[in-house]
Amino acid sequence: MWRMNRRRAVVAASQLFRERGVNGISVADLMKSIGLTTGGFYKQFPSKEALVAEAAQAAFGDLDTLLAGFDTAQGDHDTARGALIDFYLSAEHRDQPGTGCPTAGFAGDTAREPTAGDVRETYASGVEKFAAWMSTDADDGLPMVATLVGAILLARATAGTELSERILESTHKALTAPDRLAPES
């Protein structure tokens, strides 16, 4: 029971922190969302910061699973990379931040919190793994990740406007141009 409640808290926190931000969800709200008391939280975690680090780690684990799934489904990595770009720059991904990419979901909170410590290390490691997956012979994947994350953050910030759609479409077009994704000879 103890491990199950801890896992439920981590999964819920991972989603809620990406959706509302770390400061947008209280411990009481988190525990209420999974049907437990605030006292139960402190039996599981020494602090909210400890939960944030674990939630970020779980979210990046989910991203690793998603990326592996793209490789499996597509058969080759170049095609998988293109399919990930299609998904990443979609209205579906924009409109579901709670289950979306942790690179975008935890960016603001990680940048704002000077004492992020374990969270910052988890975040940096996750970004590096995502960039390595997005890498090509031409670059280390960081420009692609930065472009994807920036685009989805802007699209979410302007959701419900025509600009949001244009951000997704124009970024997709720029990133999937034939010369951008073609392997170098």
Backbone as a ProteinNet text record, in pm:
[ID]
protein_1_A
[PRIMARY]
MWRMNRRRAVVAASQLFRERGVNGISVADLMKSIGLTTGGFYKQFPSKEALVAEAAQAAFGDLDTLLAGFDTAQGDHDTARGALIDFYLSAEHRDQPGTGCPTAGFAGDTAREPTAGDVRETYASGVEKFAAWMSTDADDGLPMVATLVGAILLARATAGTELSERILESTHKALTAPDRLAPES
[TERTIARY]
82.2	0	87.1	192.3	278.8	340.2	396.9	460.4	357.8	238.3	133.6	91.7	75.4	38.5	149	272.2	385.9	386.3	369.5	368.9	253.9	135.3	19.9	49.9	115.3	149.8	249.4	348.9	449.8	385.9	302.7	237.2	145.8	65.2	-24.6	55	161.2	243.3	309.9	358.6	423.3	328.7	205.8	106.2	65.5	33.1	-15.4	92	217.7	324.7	345.2	336.2	349.1	229.5	114.3	-8.4	-22.4	4.1	-22	102.1	216.3	337.8	351.5	474.4	501.5	430.6	434.7	370	219.4	170.2	27.4	-50.4	18.6	-47.9	9.3	-77.4	-32.9	-26.2	42.9	49.7	-91.5	-172.2	-309.5	-390.2	-378.7	-451.6	-403.9	-274.4	-218.3	-273.8	-265.6	-310.8	-461.2	-535	-680.2	-710.6	-630.8	-654.4	-639.3	-565	-548	-618.4	-697.4	-778.5	-703.7	-594.9	-518.4	-509.8	-463.9	-453.2	-314.9	-306.1	-177.4	-79.2	-127.6	-41.5	22.5	-51.8	1	117.6	115.3	224.5	356.6	357	481.3	529.1	445.8	490.8	566.7	540.4	599.4	722.4	719	821.9	868.2	997.7	1046.5	1004.9	977	940.5	875.8	814.3	758.9	871.3	986.4	1100.2	1143.9	1141.4	1178.1	1078.6	950.6	849.6	869.4	902.2	923.4	1036	1144.4	1256.3	1213.3	1138.1	1092.9	990.9	904.2	803.8	870.7	972.3	1044.7	1115.7	1176.2	1244.4	1144.5	1027.7	924.5	879.3	861.8	817.8	922.4	1049.4	1153.5	1164.2	1133.1	1125.2	1014.5	901.2	791.5	834.4	912.3	961.5	1053.5	1141.3	1229.3	1147.6	1042	953.5	885.4	838.3	773.8	870.3	992.9	1091.2	1126.2	1141.6	1168.6	1051.3	930.6	812.4	811.2	855.5	865.5	966.5	1080.3	1180.3	1122.3	1054.3	996.5	889.5	800.1	688	732.2	835.6	875.8	980.4	1053.9	1149.9	1288.3	1299.7	1432.7	1429.4	1545.1	1550.4	1516.5	1558.6	1527.5	1376.3	1307.2	1161.9	1097.1	1151.2	1100.1	1114.7	1228.4	1251.1	1146.1	1118.3	1015.4	877.5	845	715	703.5	812.8	812.2	787	849.3	826.6	679.7	621.7	479.3	394.5	421.1	345.5	371.8	497.8	536.2	470.7	464.8	410.1	263.5	190.2	49.1	-38.7	-162.4	-259.8	-282.7	-278.8	-297.9	-192.8	-65.8	41.2	29	-0.5	-17	-125.4	-236.3	-354.5	-354.1	-251.2	-243.9	-109.4	-81.5	49.3	75.3	-28.6	-9.7	52.6	29.2	89.7	194.2	226.9	321.8	466.2	549.8	694.4	739	814.6	863.8	967	1030.8	1127.4	1056.8	937.8	856.6	785	730.8	647.9	720.4	846	922	1018.5	1021.8	1120.3	1107.8	990.9	972.7	1004.4	951.6	975.4	1122.1	1186.5	1327.5	1412.2	1377.5	1451.5	1430.7	1309.4	1276.4	1327.3	1344.9	1379.3	1530.4	1590.4	1736.1	1784.9	1697.4	1738.2	1690.1	1671.2	1614.3	1701.8	1830.7	1922.1	1897.1	1836.1	1809.9	1720.6	1626.5	1536.7	1617.2	1704.8	1786.5	1874.9	1933.9	2017.3	1933.6	1817.5	1726.7	1684.8	1651.2	1607	1719.3	1838.9	1952.7	1981.1	1976.8	2000.2	1892	1766.7	1656.7	1668.9	1706.8	1724.9	1838.2	1946.9	2059.4	2020.3	1942.4	1898.4	1803.1	1713.6	1622.2	1701.5	1798.1	1881.5	1960.3	2014.2	2088.8	1997.4	1872.2	1777.5	1746	1739.4	1708.2	1829.3	1948.5	2070.8	2074.7	2149.8	2175.4	2325.6	2368.5	2509.8	2551	2453.9	2483	2494.7	2423.7	2431.6	2394.9	2411.9	2392	2247.5	2155.1	2013.4	1965.7	2057.9	2015.4	1939.4	1982.6	1903.3	1760.4	1745.5	1613.1	1526.3	1581.7	1506.8	1468.4	1562.1	1532.3	1420.8	1423.8	1320.3	1185.4	1182.8	1057.9	997.5	1079.2	1030.4	983.7	1062.1	1020.3	889	874.5	752	631.4	645.8	528.7	493.1	591.8	561.7	488.6	535	466.1	326.6	312.6	181.1	84.5	133.3	47.4	10.2	104.5	77.2	-21.6	-32.4	-124.7	-241	-261.4	-367.7	-501.6	-577.4	-707.3	-701.9	-581.7	-566.3	-512	-527.1	-473.7	-321	-259.8	-114.3	-62.5	-132.3	-90.6	-79.2	-179.9	-178	-62.4	-39.2	70.7	205.6	221.4	347.4	373.4	272.3	288.9	319.1	242.2	257.6	390.1	426.3	549.5	673.9	670	784.3	795.3	682.1	682.6	741.8	698.3	748	899.5	946.2	1089.8	1172.1	1120.1	1196.8	1189.2	1089.2	1075.9	1110.1	1168.3	1213.1	1307.6	1298.3	1378.6	1527.2	1583.6	1726.8	1758.3	1658.2	1680.8	1696.2	1616.4	1616.8	1697.5	1739.7	1813.5	1948.8	1984.3	2116.2	2224.7	2332.7	2442.2	2523.2	2577.3	2656.9	2800.7
-118.9	0	126	125.2	241.6	276.3	177.4	201.1	243.2	183.5	217.7	364.2	408.4	547.9	643.1	604.4	686.9	698.2	586.9	587.4	671.1	658.6	739.6	888.2	924.3	1065	1114.7	1034	1073.1	1089.4	994.6	1000.9	1123.6	1145.3	1261.2	1391.3	1397.7	1518.7	1545.6	1441.6	1456.9	1523.9	1478.4	1535.7	1676	1692.9	1823.1	1931.5	1897.4	1996.5	2042.4	1950.8	1990.2	2073.6	2043.8	2111.6	2249.8	2258.1	2381.9	2450	2384	2437.9	2390.3	2386.9	2339.4	2426	2555.9	2644.7	2655.6	2597	2600.8	2487.2	2399.4	2286.8	2272.5	2274.9	2259.8	2111.9	2082.7	1945.6	1897.3	1982.9	1944.6	1912	1994.9	1967.8	1839.2	1818.1	1696.4	1573.5	1573.7	1457.1	1437.3	1544.5	1533.8	1470.6	1503.5	1449.9	1297.8	1240.7	1094.6	1031.2	1110.7	1056.9	1028.8	1100.7	1082.5	1214.2	1206	1325.9	1387.7	1512.8	1582.8	1513.1	1463.2	1389	1268.9	1206.3	1093.1	1132.2	1255.7	1304.2	1297.6	1349	1357.8	1222.3	1120.4	984.4	928.5	986.8	938.7	1019.9	1151.9	1242.8	1338.8	1368.2	1462.6	1607.3	1638.2	1775.2	1775.3	1886.7	1900.6	1898.9	1959.3	1959.6	1817.1	1728.1	1588.1	1525.2	1556.8	1504.8	1562.2	1690.2	1751.4	1679.1	1651.5	1580.9	1442.2	1370.8	1237	1243	1343.7	1359.7	1393.2	1478.3	1512.4	1389.2	1311.6	1189.6	1093	1078.9	990.9	1042.2	1172.9	1231.2	1208.7	1225.1	1199.9	1050.2	964.3	821.1	791.1	861.1	846.3	894.6	1003.4	1053.2	950.3	889.3	784.7	671.2	631.8	525.2	568.2	691.9	744.6	743.5	790.2	794.5	653.9	561.4	422.3	367	405.7	362.6	415.7	539.3	594.5	514.9	480.3	399.8	264.6	199.6	67.7	76.2	172.8	183.5	222.9	304.1	357.2	271.2	192.1	102.2	159.5	287.9	349.5	484.7	524.1	641.3	771.8	787.5	911.3	928	820.9	825.7	850.6	788.6	808.4	954.8	1014.5	1155.8	1243.3	1215.9	1291.6	1272.7	1150.5	1123.8	1194.3	1199.3	1271.2	1419.6	1477.4	1618.8	1640.4	1550.8	1561.5	1564.3	1472.8	1466.8	1589.1	1622.6	1730.4	1862.4	1889.3	2016.3	2000.8	1919.9	1897.2	1968.9	1993.5	2052.2	1959.2	1829.3	1732.3	1752.2	1760.9	1779.7	1916.7	2017.9	2153.2	2155.1	2086.5	2096.5	2000.7	1919.7	1824.6	1835.8	1952.1	1968.9	1872.7	1827.4	1736.6	1604.2	1561.1	1436.2	1463.7	1590	1629.2	1619.4	1671.4	1663.4	1733	1663.5	1726.2	1835.2	1831.4	1936	2071	2074.9	2197.1	2214.6	2106.2	2113	2158.1	2124.5	2161.6	2278.1	2331.6	2435.3	2559.3	2616.7	2741.8	2728.1	2623.6	2604.1	2578.6	2499.8	2469.8	2595.8	2679.3	2803.7	2903.1	2907.2	3005.6	2970.4	2843.9	2802.2	2792	2886.2	2883.1	2763.4	2702.9	2589.4	2457.9	2455	2336.9	2212.5	2226.4	2115.6	1987.4	1889.3	1759.6	1773.3	1864.9	1884.9	1934	2028	2082.9	1974	1891.3	1781.9	1681.8	1646.5	1555.8	1617.2	1744.9	1815.7	1818.4	1857.4	1864.5	1728	1624.9	1490.1	1451.6	1484.3	1454.3	1528.6	1655.7	1735.2	1676.8	1638.9	1580.5	1450.2	1366.1	1239.7	1266.7	1363.6	1400	1453	1540	1595.1	1484.5	1391.6	1280.4	1201.1	1180.2	1107.3	1186.5	1318.9	1404.9	1434.8	1394.4	1430.1	1368.4	1435.2	1388.7	1394.3	1357.5	1371.2	1518.3	1607.1	1750.3	1821.9	1774.8	1843.4	1749.2	1799.6	1718.2	1713	1768.7	1764.7	1879.2	1952.8	2063.8	2172.7	2212.1	2313.4	2265.7	2138.7	2083.2	2083.1	2037.1	2034.5	2175.6	2268.5	2407.3	2465.2	2434.4	2484.1	2420.8	2290	2221.8	2275.3	2284.3	2329.4	2474.6	2558.9	2698.5	2710.6	2633.8	2639.5	2592.1	2482.4	2431.5	2525	2586.2	2683.2	2804.9	2855.2	2969.1	2930.1	2812.6	2767.1	2750.9	2701.4	2688.4	2824.8	2916.3	3050.2	3127.2	3091.3	3161	3071.7	2959.1	2863.6	2936.6	2893.1	2954.6	3069.9	3101.4	3207.8	3148.4	3222.8	3180.8	3174.6	3258.8	3259.9	3125.1	3064.6	2935.1	2832.1	2827.3	2734.2	2765.9	2893.9	2933.1	2894.2	2908.1	2869.2	2720.9	2637.6	2493.1	2462	2519.1	2489.8	2540.3	2663.7	2718.5	2651.6	2617.4	2547.6	2407.3	2341.5	2208.1	2214.7	2310.5	2325.6	2349	2435.4	2465.9	2343.7	2265.8	2151.5	2028.3	2020.9	1901.6	1929.3	2043.9	2072.9	1960.8	1917.9	1802.6	1814.1	1932.8	1947.2	1944.7	1963.3	1966.3	1826.6	1732.4	1599.1	1495.2	1529.8	1431.5	1402.7	1275.5	1242.2	1297	1343.5	1395.2	1279.4	1301.5	1195	1204.3
0	0	0	83.4	94	-40.6	-108.9	-238.8	-343.4	-337.1	-432.2	-414.4	-290.9	-266.2	-310.4	-285.8	-329.1	-481.1	-549.1	-695.7	-748.7	-689	-730.2	-714.7	-604.5	-580.8	-685.3	-718.3	-817.7	-955	-995	-1126.1	-1133.6	-1030.3	-1029.1	-1030	-950.6	-945.3	-1078.9	-1142.3	-1272.3	-1371.5	-1372.5	-1463.6	-1419.8	-1293.7	-1246.1	-1252.5	-1223	-1231.1	-1375.2	-1472.4	-1613	-1657.7	-1603	-1643.1	-1578.4	-1448.5	-1373.3	-1318.4	-1328.3	-1268.7	-1125.1	-1077.2	-941.9	-838.5	-857.2	-760.8	-782.8	-890.7	-920	-857.5	-786.4	-720.7	-579.5	-481.9	-343.2	-307.4	-199.9	-150.3	-118.4	-56.8	-22	-147.6	-251.3	-376.6	-442.4	-442.1	-499.9	-428.9	-298.1	-222.5	-235.9	-238.9	-259.1	-395	-497.2	-631.5	-637.4	-543.6	-541.3	-421	-351.4	-242.7	-114.8	-90.8	32.2	108.5	232	315.7	305.3	346.4	346.7	439.7	550.1	642	574.2	485.2	409.7	320.8	273.5	188.1	263.7	386.6	461.9	514	502.8	531.5	410.5	293	168.2	124.2	149.2	95.9	205.1	208.7	309.2	280.1	151.9	114.5	-24.1	-56.4	-190.6	-294.4	-262.3	-353.9	-388.9	-289.7	-315.4	-412.5	-395.9	-487.6	-627.3	-638.1	-769.5	-843.2	-774.9	-837.8	-885.4	-803.2	-840.8	-954.1	-950.5	-1056.9	-1190	-1186	-1308.8	-1363.5	-1275.5	-1318.3	-1382.2	-1323.4	-1380.2	-1516.6	-1528.6	-1655.7	-1764.9	-1732.4	-1832.6	-1863.8	-1768.3	-1796.4	-1896.8	-1880.3	-1977	-2115.3	-2119.1	-2247.9	-2313.2	-2235.3	-2288.7	-2350.8	-2281.8	-2332	-2461.3	-2465	-2585.8	-2704	-2682.6	-2790.5	-2838.9	-2747	-2785.7	-2867	-2829.6	-2904.1	-3046.4	-3064.2	-3199.8	-3282	-3222.1	-3293.9	-3334.3	-3242	-3269.3	-3377.4	-3364	-3458.3	-3598.5	-3608.4	-3738.1	-3809.3	-3734.5	-3797.6	-3818.2	-3844	-3853.3	-3783.3	-3735.2	-3647.9	-3720.6	-3844.8	-3917.4	-3933.8	-3965.5	-3979.4	-3843.2	-3738.3	-3602.5	-3560.1	-3593.6	-3560.1	-3628.3	-3753.8	-3825.6	-3764.8	-3724.5	-3661.9	-3526.9	-3452.8	-3324.8	-3348.3	-3448.1	-3480.2	-3515.1	-3594.4	-3628	-3501.7	-3409.6	-3284.5	-3197.6	-3180.9	-3088.8	-3127.4	-3256.1	-3304.4	-3346.5	-3272.7	-3301.1	-3199.3	-3238.7	-3146.6	-3027.3	-3051.1	-2942.4	-2833.3	-2871.2	-2773.3	-2707	-2785.8	-2730.6	-2623.8	-2650.7	-2565.5	-2446.8	-2433.1	-2321.8	-2249.7	-2190.4	-2126.8	-2011.3	-1943.7	-1830.9	-1868.9	-1991.1	-2037.7	-2145.4	-2164.6	-2267.7	-2223.8	-2308.8	-2289.9	-2160.8	-2076.7	-1954.5	-1981.2	-2096.5	-2129.5	-2133	-2190.4	-2190.7	-2057.6	-2003.5	-1884	-1758.5	-1744.2	-1624.9	-1649.3	-1769.9	-1804.4	-1717.9	-1712	-1638.1	-1490.9	-1428.5	-1285.3	-1256.3	-1339.7	-1317.9	-1334.2	-1429.5	-1451.2	-1336.7	-1281.3	-1177.8	-1039.2	-1009.9	-874.2	-856	-783.2	-766	-684.6	-605.8	-523.6	-583.3	-712.9	-777.8	-762.9	-738.9	-710.1	-787.4	-720.2	-782.1	-904.6	-900.5	-1014.3	-1133.8	-1113	-1221.6	-1282.9	-1198.6	-1249.4	-1329.3	-1277.6	-1348.8	-1481	-1476.8	-1597	-1701.5	-1659.8	-1753.2	-1815.5	-1735.2	-1786.9	-1887.6	-1856.7	-1948.5	-2079.8	-2072.9	-2194.8	-2279.1	-2214.7	-2288.5	-2357.7	-2290.1	-2351.5	-2468.1	-2451.7	-2559.7	-2678.6	-2652.2	-2759.8	-2829.7	-2753.8	-2816	-2908.3	-2866.6	-2950.8	-3077.5	-3067.2	-3181.2	-3268.3	-3225.9	-3297.8	-3437.5	-3522.3	-3658.1	-3679.9	-3799.5	-3831.3	-3832.2	-3852.8	-3865.3	-3730.8	-3626.8	-3497.4	-3383.2	-3261.6	-3141.7	-3093.6	-3170	-3134.5	-3048.4	-2986.6	-2901.2	-2976.4	-3096.8	-3168.8	-3197.7	-3229.8	-3258.8	-3132.4	-3021	-2895.8	-2854.5	-2863.6	-2825.9	-2913	-3039.7	-3131.4	-3099.6	-3078	-3045.3	-2915.4	-2812.1	-2681.9	-2689.3	-2753.2	-2767.8	-2842.5	-2948.7	-3028.7	-2949.6	-2874.7	-2801.1	-2687.1	-2622.6	-2516.9	-2573.9	-2687.4	-2750.3	-2797.1	-2854.1	-2900.9	-2783.5	-2670.8	-2552.5	-2496.5	-2497.5	-2444.3	-2529.6	-2655.6	-2746.8	-2789.3	-2718.3	-2753.4	-2767	-2864.8	-2889.8	-2988.1	-3033	-3131.8	-3261.3	-3365.5	-3495.4	-3490.9	-3409.6	-3397.6	-3347.3	-3254.3	-3201.6	-3313.7	-3398.5	-3511.4	-3606	-3631.2	-3720.5	-3663.4	-3532.1	-3468.4	-3492.5	-3467.2	-3488.6	-3634.2	-3724.1	-3867.2	-3923.4	-3892.1	-3950.6	-3892.5	-3763.7	-3704.9	-3763.9	-3779.3	-3840.7	-3981.1	-4057.5	-4195.2	-4195	-4105.9	-4100.1	-4059	-3964.7	-3914.5	-4002.6	-4086.6	-4171.4	-4316.9	-4342.6	-4479.1	-4522.2	-4647.5	-4692.6	-4659	-4669.2	-4642.1	-4492	-4406.5	-4261.2	-4202.9	-4247.6	-4187.8	-4264.1	-4384.6	-4464.4	-4401.7	-4390.6	-4336.8	-4430.9	-4371.7	-4452.8	-4509	-4629.6	-4691.8	-4650.9
[MASK]
+++++++++++++++++++++++++++++++++++++++++++++++++++++++++++++++++++++++++++++++++++++++++++++++++++++++++++++++++++++++++++++++++++++++++++++++++++++++++++++++++++++++++++++++++++++++++

